Amino acid sequence: MCYRQHTHDCKMPNGFDVKYAKQTWDVPGDNMRKLAERHPDLREHYLAKIKVQEARDLTSEEKLLAALKECDSIMGEIEEELAKKWNGKFDNFTDSDPWLCCNHFTVADIYLATILHRLVLAGQVKRMWGDGKRPYLAAYYARLQQRKSFQRACGSANNLFLAVALPKLKHQMRKAFPRLLGFSVVAAVLGFAVYVQYNGFPSWWPNDLKL
């Protein structure tokens, strides 16, 4: 979440700014362009996905607000669906109590769990379901947090280093890798040259390569 004036209790560090968001937003598009070149038969599909992503560039404040508005509307629909299924129940759930679509935990719940957890990280709880705005959705998320599978899968998302700092570090390392590799090679050659200058070639060095 780049624009902190639109967040409340955002879990992301201040270093997650618009510039970094733009860099990370571009990565999937770059990857899909490479895949489009590698798989000509799927080129049109990859290019279509790139257009969709570029149209939803959330580094634009205007598009971000539009996306939040759309998300808020969807959360309202989910609240209505949960209200029909739970009918006044907000806690003490059992295995027989329904989830989003039926009495079983399905792919739809996994997808929604990921979205809700990211909304927590982005400081959107108050906007989407906090302060009694959507009590069923709040109860749903609380129920999710009790699942061991959710705790295992989303545990790293509760850790700012693993969820935000480490991906940012990896992104910067990928950009700097060519320079780091070149520096490492030069340093190794110079180090070997200094060693040979004072100690001579090591015993395992081929005779035909000795100067």
N, C-alpha and C positions, 0 to 999 in steps of 0.2 A: 504494500500500500504506500504509494509515493506521496500523496497529499494528506498529511496528518490532520489537517483541519476537518477532514471527513471521517476521522476515526475516533474511537474512544477506548482507552486502555490497549493501544496497539502493542503487540508483543515483538514487533520487528525493531531492530536497533536503528539508530538515527542514520547509520551509514547506508541504509537501504534507500537511496534517493532516486530521483527521476533518471539520472544518467545511468546508474547501475541497472535499474528496471528496464531501461531501453536496451541495454546490452544483453540482458538475459532473455528479453522478449524476442530478440532477433535470432537467438540460437536455434530454436526449432525450425524457423523459416530457412536458415542456412542449411540445416541438416536435410530438410525436405527437398531443397534445390539439388543437393548432392545425390539424393535418392532418385530424383527425377532423371538425372543424367545417367545414373547407373541402371535404371529400369525404364527404358523408353516406352514399354507397353503400359506403364502406369504413370507416365509423365503428366497427362491431363489431370489425373486425380490429385497428384501431389501439388500441381500448380493451383488447382481449385482450392485446396486446403490452405495454401499460402495466402490466397486472396481473402479467405474468411478470417484468417488470423490478423492480417494487416488491417482489415476493416474494424476489428475489435481491439485495436492497439490501446491498451488501458494506460499508457503513459500520457495520453491526452486526458486532461481533467474533465472535459466535456463528455468524452466517451466513457470515462470511469463513472461519472455520476449517472449516466444513462444505464450502464450495466448494473449499478447498485439499485437503481429504481426497478429494473427488470427482475433482479434477484429478490428484492423485497416483495414484489408481486407474486413470484413463485413460492416464496416462503409462506405467503398468505394462503395460497391454495393447499400447500402441504398441511398447514395448521387446520384448515377445514376438514381435510381428509382424516387427520389424526383424531379430531374431535368426534367424527362419526364413529370411528372404531373404538375409541376409549370411553366416550360418553361420561366424562366427569372424573375419570381415574388419572391421577398424576404421579403415583408412586406405588411401591409394593407390587411391582409387576412379577408375574410368574412366566414360565415357559409357554403356557397356553395363551397368554395375552398376545394379541396381534401386533405385527410390525407395520411397516408402511403399506404393503400391498396385500399381505395375507398373514396367516398365523405363523409363518416361517420367516426367518431372516434370509432375505434374498439379495440378488445383485443390486436391486434398487436401493436397499438399505446401505450397502457398501458404498455405492456412489454418493448417496446423501451424507453418509458419515464423513467422507472425505471433504465434501463441500463445507459442511458445518465446522469441521475442525480447522479448515483454512480460514473460514470467516472469523473464528476465535483468534487465530494468529494475526489476522489483519485488522483486529480491533473493530469488528462489525456486530458484536453480540447485541449491544444496546439498540442498534438500528433494526436488527432482524428479529430478535426474540426476547431481549432483556427487559428488566423492570416490569414484568407482567404483560408485555405486549402480546406475546404468543406463548401462553403457559404450556400448551401441549407440545410445542416444538422444544421448549426448555426441558420438559420432562423427557422427551425423546432423546435429547442429547445427553442428559444425565443417565438415562438407561443405557445408552451406547457406551458411556465411559465405564460402566460396570462389566462390560464384556471383556474377557481375557484376550480375545482375538483383536479387539480394538486397541487394548492397551499395548499389545505387542507390535501391531502394525503402525500405530500413531505415536508410540513412545518417543521416537526421535523428534517428532514435531513439537513436543513439549520442551525440547532442549534447544535453546536459541543457537548454540554453536552448531549442532548437527542439522538444524532445520534451515538456518539462514547463513551463518558465518562460513561454515564449511563449503556449501555450494558456491558462495562468492569467492572463496579462496581458490577452489578448483577452477572456476571460470578465469580468474586472473592468471593462474599457473598455466592454463592452456594457451592463453595469449602470449605469455612470456616464454613458453617452452623453446621455440626456435633460438631465441637469444641465449637462454640458459644452456642449451645444448652446445651452441657455438662457443660460449665462454668455457664450458667444461672441457671441450676438446682442446682448445688453445691452452688452457691451464695444464692439462695432462701432458701435452707435447712439450711445453716449456719445462715442466717438472722433470720429465724424462731426460731432456737435454741437459739440465743442471746435474742430474744424477750421473749421466755418462761423463760429463766434464770432469767430475771429481773422483768417480769410482770406476770408470770404464764400462763397457757393455756387460750386461749380466751373462752368466754362463749359458743360459737357454737361448740367447739371441743368435739367430742364424749367421754363420760366418760370411755368407755372400751379401748380407745386408750391413755388415760393419764397414764404416768409412775408413 
